[in-house]
Amino acid sequence: MIELVIDQRRKDLGGFEVGRVLPYAKRRMVGPFVFFDHMGPVDFQAGFDRKVDVRPHPHIGLSTVTYLFDGEITHRDSVGAIQAIHPGEVNWMTAGRGITHSERFETLRAQGGKMHGIQAWVALPDALEETDPAFANHGPADLPTFETQDGKLWARLVAGKGWGAEARVATRSPMFYCHWRLKAGGQGELPAEYPERAAYVAEGEVEAAGRVLRAGQMAVFAAGEPVLFTATTDAIVMLLGGEPVGPRFIEWNFVSSSKERIEQAKADWRAGRMKLPDADDQEFIPLPEPPPPANPMS
């Protein structure tokens, strides 16, 4: 039933580590999910360096989905949105034909505290890749929750449809994204309604389909059968997937069904043709230069 287990790869983003899960060489996407980063957990001391902030940068062809367990991030973008995200909320930014944004840690820098969350990218369907950019923040009232009678499983539907509920988040293709919080011995079931499904263990340890999954691991499941999970410790699990939207090219922060479109986006960013956020336009992340060719004499 488990097709693949992906271990996160830790990456230092300049004083702040993330665990990168998707894309992966043997599994580029799960449903429309084309990127999945586990941010932290990290305990910041007040006054930490500004290099941790994510300066303005561009996207095309996707929606970014930010969800926090702990901490706070302030989002600013080129459609005028300024929004602090808190635990249990969703920041859903649709890049479409092009958007720029920054993510900064002003509150944590002032006060100190824990930072822990998930940053995911959802590829837009072909017909909507060039849609107008937009941003929305959704609080807990938009995100259905449920709990088992024994109190050992609490769940929040972050986006999409599943388990008989629907989040009030404007998704562009059939998908689901859910946060489970389990106590040791708690059980939950992942339904079989979508053809592509995965589960990521953010904390603790669970057993599913006869295999133990530990923190930092994503299991990708075959289609057709429900999957029963049992928590062997207290655990946090993110469940994700949906209908596939077709293969996508990814380069830097750009996602598209067309290599040529990505080249155009790179040229636009390099030439300064993409508007920076009005509230954060004094710096930006340059387009990474390609690595130099290998020296054949070395």
Phi, psi and chi 1 to 4 in degrees:
 res  aa     phi    psi   chi1   chi2   chi3   chi4
   1 MET       -  -32.6 -172.2  176.7  -68.2      -
   2 ILE   -87.9  118.0  -65.6  178.4      -      -
   3 GLU   -81.0  -32.8  -68.2 -176.3  -19.7      -
   4 LEU  -163.5  142.7  179.2   68.4      -      -
   5 VAL  -116.6  125.3  173.7      -      -      -
   6 ILE  -108.7  125.2  -55.5  169.9      -      -
   7 ASP   -89.3  135.7  -69.0  -61.3      -      -
   8 GLN   -59.4  148.5   65.5  167.7   -8.1      -
   9 ARG  -111.9  118.5  -69.1   91.6   66.7 -160.2
  10 ARG   -74.0  133.3  -59.5  -60.8  -68.1  178.1
  11 LYS  -132.1  134.7  -67.0 -176.8  177.7  -69.5
  12 ASP   -90.0  118.8 -170.3  -22.2      -      -
  13 LEU   -98.8   24.8  -59.8 -175.3      -      -
  14 GLY    97.1   62.5      -      -      -      -
  15 GLY    91.4    3.4      -      -      -      -
  16 PHE  -147.4  118.8  179.5   45.8      -      -
  17 GLU   -92.2  144.1  -81.4 -161.9  -11.4      -
  18 VAL  -125.7  156.1  -58.8      -      -      -
  19 GLY  -104.7  109.6      -      -      -      -
  20 ARG   -85.9  131.2 -175.8  143.8  -58.0  161.2
  21 VAL  -116.2  -54.5 -174.6      -      -      -
  22 LEU  -115.5  144.6  -65.5  175.0      -      -
  23 PRO   -75.7  157.9   28.3  -34.8      -      -
  24 TYR  -132.6  148.5 -179.8   62.5      -      -
  25 ALA   -55.6  -38.6      -      -      -      -
  26 LYS   -94.4   -2.5  -64.6 -179.3  179.2  178.3
  27 ARG  -157.3   99.2 -174.3   74.7 -169.2 -145.6
  28 ARG   -77.3  -34.4  -54.3  -63.6  -65.4  176.0
  29 MET  -143.6  158.6  -58.7  173.4   67.9      -
  30 VAL  -129.7  109.9  177.1      -      -      -
  31 GLY    58.3 -134.7      -      -      -      -
  32 PRO   -85.1   -3.4   31.7  -35.0      -      -
  33 PHE   -74.1  119.0  -73.2   83.7      -      -
  34 VAL  -114.1   -7.7   70.2      -      -      -
  35 PHE  -154.8  140.2 -179.4   92.0      -      -
  36 PHE  -151.8  114.7 -168.3   95.0      -      -
  37 ASP  -120.6  134.3  -99.5    6.8      -      -
  38 HIS   -97.7  111.5 -177.3 -177.4      -      -
  39 MET   -88.8  120.3  -56.3 -177.8  -69.3      -
  40 GLY    76.3 -151.5      -      -      -      -
  41 PRO   -73.5  147.0   27.2  -33.5      -      -
  42 VAL  -145.6  143.5   60.9      -      -      -
  43 ASP  -102.6  111.4  -73.3  -56.2      -      -
  44 PHE   -88.0  138.6  -76.1  123.1      -      -
  45 GLN   -89.2  143.8  -61.5  -61.5  -47.3      -
  46 ALA   -53.5  140.9      -      -      -      -
  47 GLY    87.7   13.2      -      -      -      -
  48 PHE   -64.1  160.6   59.7   86.8      -      -
  49 ASP   -63.2  144.4 -160.5  -67.1      -      -
  50 ARG   -68.5  -12.6  -73.1 -175.0   73.1 -108.0
  51 LYS   -64.0  -16.1   69.8 -179.1 -178.1 -178.7
  52 VAL   -70.3  -29.5  174.9      -      -      -
  53 ASP   -59.9  148.4  -72.8   -2.3      -      -
  54 VAL   -97.2  106.8 -178.0      -      -      -
  55 ARG   -68.2  165.8  -66.5  169.9  -68.9  154.7
  56 PRO   -53.0  136.5  -30.2   37.6      -      -
  57 HIS  -154.2  162.8   58.8  -78.6      -      -
  58 PRO  -102.7  161.5   36.2  -34.2      -      -
  59 HIS  -142.7  154.0  -68.2  -74.6      -      -
  60 ILE  -139.7  156.3   63.9  164.9      -      -
  61 GLY    73.0   13.8      -      -      -      -
  62 LEU  -149.7  172.4   55.9   83.5      -      -
  63 SER  -117.7  132.9  -65.0      -      -      -
  64 THR   -90.9  141.8   65.5      -      -      -
  65 VAL  -128.6  112.4 -172.7      -      -      -
  66 THR  -108.9  130.4  -54.4      -      -      -
  67 TYR  -141.5  127.7 -177.5   77.8      -      -
  68 LEU  -112.7  142.7  -60.1 -177.8      -      -
  69 PHE   -91.3  -36.2  -52.3  120.7      -      -
  70 ASP  -146.8  152.0  -63.2  -75.3      -      -
  71 GLY   101.1 -165.2      -      -      -      -
  72 GLU  -156.6  139.0 -179.1  177.9  -39.5      -
  73 ILE  -130.6  138.2  -59.8  172.3      -      -
  74 THR  -102.1  122.3  -60.4      -      -      -
  75 HIS   -99.6  135.4  163.1  100.0      -      -
  76 ARG  -134.6  136.9  -63.2  176.1  176.5   88.5
  77 ASP  -140.8  175.1   66.6   35.9      -      -
  78 SER   -81.0   -2.6   53.8      -      -      -
  79 VAL   -97.2    7.5  -61.2      -      -      -
  80 GLY    97.5    1.4      -      -      -      -
  81 ALA   -76.9  136.5      -      -      -      -
  82 ILE  -130.3  115.9  -57.4  173.2      -      -
  83 GLN  -149.6  121.6  178.6   68.6   54.3      -
  84 ALA   -83.2  131.4      -      -      -      -
  85 ILE  -103.4  138.9 -178.6  173.0      -      -
  86 HIS  -120.9  165.9  -54.0   95.8      -      -
  87 PRO   -54.7  136.5  -28.9   37.1      -      -
  88 GLY    86.7    1.3      -      -      -      -
  89 GLU  -107.9  167.6  -60.5  176.1   -8.0      -
  90 VAL  -125.6  127.9  173.2      -      -      -
  91 ASN   -99.3  117.1  -88.5    5.1      -      -
  92 TRP  -118.1  107.9 -171.9  -75.9      -      -
  93 MET  -112.8  120.6 -176.3 -175.0   76.7      -
  94 THR   -96.3  117.0  -62.7      -      -      -
  95 ALA   -78.5  -43.6      -      -      -      -
  96 GLY    54.0 -125.6      -      -      -      -
  97 ARG   -74.0   -9.7   57.6 -177.2  166.3   78.5
  98 GLY   151.6  131.9      -      -      -      -
  99 ILE  -148.7  155.0 -161.6  169.1      -      -
 100 THR  -124.6  150.0   67.9      -      -      -
 101 HIS  -156.9  164.2   75.8  130.0      -      -
 102 SER  -127.6  159.5   64.1      -      -      -
 103 GLU  -134.6  114.6  -67.1  166.8  -56.4      -
 104 ARG  -124.5  159.2  -61.9 -166.5 -178.5  -91.4
 105 PHE  -116.8   45.5  -62.4   86.9      -      -
 106 GLU   -60.8  -43.8  -71.7  115.8  -20.5      -
 107 THR   -65.4  -46.2  -59.8      -      -      -
 108 LEU   -65.0  -34.2  -75.4  175.4      -      -
 109 ARG   -65.1  -36.8 -177.3  170.4  -64.1  109.2
 110 ALA   -75.4  -37.1      -      -      -      -
 111 GLN  -111.2  -21.8  -58.4  174.5    0.1      -
 112 GLY    76.5  165.1      -      -      -      -
 113 GLY   144.9  179.9      -      -      -      -
 114 LYS   -87.9  142.0 -172.3  175.5 -178.3  179.7
 115 MET  -124.3  126.2  177.6   64.0 -156.0      -
 116 HIS  -159.0  125.8 -169.5 -160.7      -      -
 117 GLY  -176.8 -172.5      -      -      -      -
 118 ILE  -127.4  132.2  -57.3  -68.9      -      -
 119 GLN  -112.9  121.3  175.3   97.9  110.5      -
 120 ALA  -124.4  153.1      -      -      -      -
 121 TRP  -117.3  137.6  -63.7   -5.5      -      -
 122 VAL  -116.6  120.2  175.0      -      -      -
 123 ALA   -69.5  138.8      -      -      -      -
 124 LEU   -80.4  148.0  -68.2  168.4      -      -
 125 PRO   -60.0  157.3  -18.0   29.0      -      -
 126 ASP   -49.1  -47.1  -69.4    6.1      -      -
 127 ALA   -70.4  -13.1      -      -      -      -
 128 LEU  -116.8    8.8  -64.3  173.3      -      -
 129 GLU   -62.0  -28.3  -74.8 -174.0  -68.6      -
 130 GLU  -106.4   25.3  -62.8  -62.0  -44.4      -
 131 THR   -67.1  165.4 -166.4      -      -      -
 132 ASP   -66.4  142.1  -70.1  -19.7      -      -
 133 PRO   -68.6  151.3   23.2  -31.8      -      -
 134 ALA  -159.1  162.7      -      -      -      -
 135 PHE  -140.9  143.3  173.3   83.2      -      -
 136 ALA  -146.2  141.5      -      -      -      -
 137 ASN  -109.6  134.9  170.6  -89.4      -      -
 138 HIS  -122.6  124.6  -64.9  -85.5      -      -
 139 GLY   -88.0  179.5      -      -      -      -
 140 PRO   -55.4  -28.9  -27.4   35.6      -      -
 141 ALA   -64.8  -22.5      -      -      -      -
 142 ASP   -89.7   -6.3  -70.2  -18.8      -      -
 143 LEU  -121.2  102.0  -46.7  175.3      -      -
 144 PRO   -59.5  142.9  -19.9   30.7      -      -
 145 THR  -123.9  156.5   59.7      -      -      -
 146 PHE  -152.7  162.7   51.8   97.5      -      -
 147 GLU  -146.0  140.8 -171.7  169.7   -1.6      -
 148 THR   -73.2  158.9   54.7      -      -      -
 149 GLN   -62.0  -31.8  -73.2 -172.2  -19.4      -
 150 ASP   -81.4   -2.0   63.1    7.2      -      -
 151 GLY    73.8   10.0      -      -      -      -
 152 LYS   -95.6   -5.5  -69.5 -171.3  173.9 -176.7
 153 LEU  -135.4  122.1  167.3   65.4      -      -
 154 TRP  -116.9  139.4  172.5   93.6      -      -
 155 ALA  -138.1  146.3      -      -      -      -
 156 ARG  -128.7  127.3  171.8 -177.7  -75.6  127.6
 157 LEU   -82.9  110.6 -171.4   61.0      -      -
 158 VAL   -79.9  -36.5  176.0      -      -      -
 159 ALA  -161.9  154.7      -      -      -      -
 160 GLY    81.7 -157.3      -      -      -      -
 161 LYS  -123.7  144.9  -63.2 -179.9 -178.3  179.6
 162 GLY   172.5  155.8      -      -      -      -
 163 TRP    56.7   31.3  -65.0  -89.0      -      -
 164 GLY    77.6   12.7      -      -      -      -
 165 ALA  -129.6  167.5      -      -      -      -
 166 GLU  -143.1  127.8 -179.1  174.9    1.0      -
 167 ALA   -76.6  148.1      -      -      -      -
 168 ARG   -87.9   59.5  -68.4 -164.9  -72.9  -87.5
 169 VAL  -125.1  131.0  176.8      -      -      -
 170 ALA   -79.4   90.6      -      -      -      -
 171 THR   -87.0  162.7   58.1      -      -      -
 172 ARG  -112.6   -1.2  -58.0  -57.4 -177.7   98.1
 173 SER  -154.6  160.4   64.8      -      -      -
 174 PRO   -62.5  124.4  -23.2   34.8      -      -
 175 MET  -161.7  170.1   59.7  165.6  -73.7      -
 176 PHE  -144.6  151.3   70.9   95.8      -      -
 177 TYR  -153.3  119.1 -169.2   28.4      -      -
 178 CYS  -139.5  143.6 -172.0      -      -      -
 179 HIS  -109.1  120.5  168.9 -161.7      -      -
 180 TRP  -107.6  137.8  -82.3   -1.5      -      -
 181 ARG  -120.9  114.6 -169.0  168.5   62.9 -134.1
 182 LEU  -115.3  144.4  -62.8  119.7      -      -
 183 LYS   -94.5  155.4  -64.7  179.3 -179.3  178.0
 184 ALA   -51.6  129.5      -      -      -      -
 185 GLY    91.2  -11.9      -      -      -      -
 186 GLY   -70.2  151.3      -      -      -      -
 187 GLN  -128.5  149.5  -67.6 -171.7  -43.6      -
 188 GLY  -149.6  155.7      -      -      -      -
 189 GLU  -120.5  134.3 -173.9  173.9   84.4      -
 190 LEU   -94.0  115.4  173.4   60.0      -      -
 191 PRO   -66.5  169.0  -16.3   29.4      -      -
 192 ALA   -99.7   14.0      -      -      -      -
 193 GLU   -72.5  -19.3   61.4 -172.4  -70.7      -
 194 TYR  -109.9  146.7  -70.0   96.7      -      -
 195 PRO   -74.0  -24.2   24.9  -33.2      -      -
 196 GLU  -125.4  125.7  -62.9 -167.2    0.6      -
 197 ARG  -144.1  147.9  -56.8  168.0  -63.1  160.4
 198 ALA  -150.5  163.2      -      -      -      -
 199 ALA  -137.7  134.0      -      -      -      -
 200 TYR  -116.2  128.3  176.5   75.7      -      -
 201 VAL   -91.2  110.2 -176.7      -      -      -
 202 ALA   -86.3  -31.2      -      -      -      -
 203 GLU  -146.9  147.7  -78.0 -173.5    4.6      -
 204 GLY    80.5 -150.5      -      -      -      -
 205 GLU  -152.4  137.1 -175.2  177.5  -77.2      -
 206 VAL  -134.3  162.2  -60.6      -      -      -
 207 GLU  -115.8  132.6 -175.7  176.7  -67.7      -
 208 ALA  -147.5  135.1      -      -      -      -
 209 ALA    52.0   39.7      -      -      -      -
 210 GLY    77.7   11.0      -      -      -      -
 211 ARG  -129.5  142.3  177.3  157.6 -178.7  171.9
 212 VAL   -85.9  128.7  173.1      -      -      -
 213 LEU  -113.8  129.2  -57.6  170.4      -      -
 214 ARG  -109.5  166.6  -62.0  178.6  173.9   85.5
 215 ALA   -53.1  133.4      -      -      -      -
 216 GLY    92.6    5.2      -      -      -      -
 217 GLN  -115.2  140.5  -67.8 -175.1  -45.5      -
 218 MET  -115.4  127.6  174.8  179.8  -76.4      -
 219 ALA  -101.9  130.9      -      -      -      -
 220 VAL  -104.3  128.2 -179.3      -      -      -
 221 PHE  -105.4  146.2  -61.3   99.5      -      -
 222 ALA   -68.0  155.8      -      -      -      -
 223 ALA   -76.1  157.1      -      -      -      -
 224 GLY   107.8  -20.0      -      -      -      -
 225 GLU  -131.5  141.6  -64.4  -69.5  -22.5      -
 226 PRO   -66.0  156.8   21.7  -29.8      -      -
 227 VAL  -122.2  125.0 -177.4      -      -      -
 228 LEU   -95.0  130.4  178.8   66.0      -      -
 229 PHE  -110.1  141.3  -69.7   75.7      -      -
 230 THR  -128.5  126.1  -59.0      -      -      -
 231 ALA   -79.1  123.8      -      -      -      -
 232 THR   -90.0  -16.3   52.7      -      -      -
 233 THR  -139.7  173.5   69.0      -      -      -
 234 ASP   -57.0  141.6  -69.2   -5.2      -      -
 235 ALA  -151.7  155.1      -      -      -      -
 236 ILE  -120.0  127.2  -66.3  173.5      -      -
 237 VAL  -130.0  136.0  179.5      -      -      -
 238 MET  -108.6  127.9  -60.1  -61.0  -70.5      -
 239 LEU  -110.3  136.6  -56.6  112.8      -      -
 240 LEU  -152.3  156.4   60.0  142.5      -      -
 241 GLY   154.6 -161.2      -      -      -      -
 242 GLY   149.6 -157.6      -      -      -      -
 243 GLU   -81.5  136.5  -61.5  -78.2  -12.1      -
 244 PRO   -66.4  148.0   21.6  -30.0      -      -
 245 VAL  -108.0    2.8  -65.1      -      -      -
 246 GLY   102.0  162.1      -      -      -      -
 247 PRO   -64.4  149.7   21.5  -31.3      -      -
 248 ARG  -131.9  145.6  -71.3  -67.3 -177.5  -90.0
 249 PHE   -91.2  140.7  -60.9  103.2      -      -
 250 ILE  -128.7  126.7  -55.2  175.9      -      -
 251 GLU  -142.0  121.3 -172.1  168.1  -16.3      -
 252 TRP    54.6 -118.1 -167.5   40.5      -      -
 253 ASN  -101.2   13.4  -61.2  -48.9      -      -
 254 PHE  -107.5  136.8  -57.6  128.8      -      -
 255 VAL  -129.6  132.4  171.1      -      -      -
 256 SER  -161.6  157.0  179.6      -      -      -
 257 SER   -79.0   -4.3   58.7      -      -      -
 258 SER  -127.2  124.8  161.7      -      -      -
 259 LYS   -62.4  -37.4  -76.9 -174.0  176.7 -179.6
 260 GLU   -63.3  -36.8  -68.1   74.5   19.3      -
 261 ARG   -66.0  -37.8 -179.0   64.3 -179.2   90.2
 262 ILE   -65.2  -40.9  -72.2  179.9      -      -
 263 GLU   -61.7  -38.3  -69.5  -58.1  -43.3      -
 264 GLN   -64.8  -42.0 -179.4   62.1   58.0      -
 265 ALA   -63.5  -40.2      -      -      -      -
 266 LYS   -61.4  -44.6  -71.3  162.9   59.6  178.8
 267 ALA   -63.7  -40.1      -      -      -      -
 268 ASP   -63.5  -42.8  -70.8  -17.5      -      -
 269 TRP   -69.2  -42.4 -175.8 -116.0      -      -
 270 ARG   -61.0  -36.5 -168.0 -176.8  -70.3  115.6
 271 ALA   -88.8   -0.6      -      -      -      -
 272 GLY    75.7   26.7      -      -      -      -
 273 ARG   -90.4   -1.0  -70.4 -169.4  -69.7  -96.5
 274 MET  -105.2  123.8  -62.6 -177.8   73.9      -
 275 LYS   -63.4  134.9  179.1 -179.4  179.0  -68.4
 276 LEU   -83.9  161.1  -67.0  172.2      -      -
 277 PRO   -59.6  133.4  -22.3   32.2      -      -
 278 ASP   -57.3  -36.3  -70.6  -29.2      -      -
 279 ALA   -89.3    6.3      -      -      -      -
 280 ASP  -160.3   68.7 -164.7  -10.6      -      -
 281 ASP  -119.0   19.1   62.7   -2.7      -      -
 282 GLN   -96.5   -6.5  -61.9  -56.4  -59.7      -
 283 GLU  -156.2  165.4   56.4 -178.8  -15.6      -
 284 PHE  -160.7  166.9   60.7   88.9      -      -
 285 ILE   -92.4  120.0  -58.9  175.9      -      -
 286 PRO   -68.7  157.4   -3.1   12.4      -      -
 287 LEU   -62.2  126.9 -175.8   75.1      -      -
 288 PRO   -60.9  136.4  -20.3   31.6      -      -
 289 GLU   -76.6  144.2  -66.7  -60.1  -36.2      -
 290 PRO   -65.0  148.6   22.0  -31.3      -      -
 291 PRO   -62.8  147.7   22.7  -31.2      -      -
 292 PRO   -66.1  153.2   24.8  -33.0      -      -
 293 PRO   -63.1  149.8   21.9  -32.1      -      -
 294 ALA   -62.8  141.7      -      -      -      -
 295 ASN   -78.4  113.4 -176.8  -11.6      -      -
 296 PRO   -67.6  -13.1   25.4  -33.6      -      -
 297 MET   -94.2   -5.7  -57.7  -57.8  -68.9      -
 298 SER   -87.6      -   62.9      -      -      -
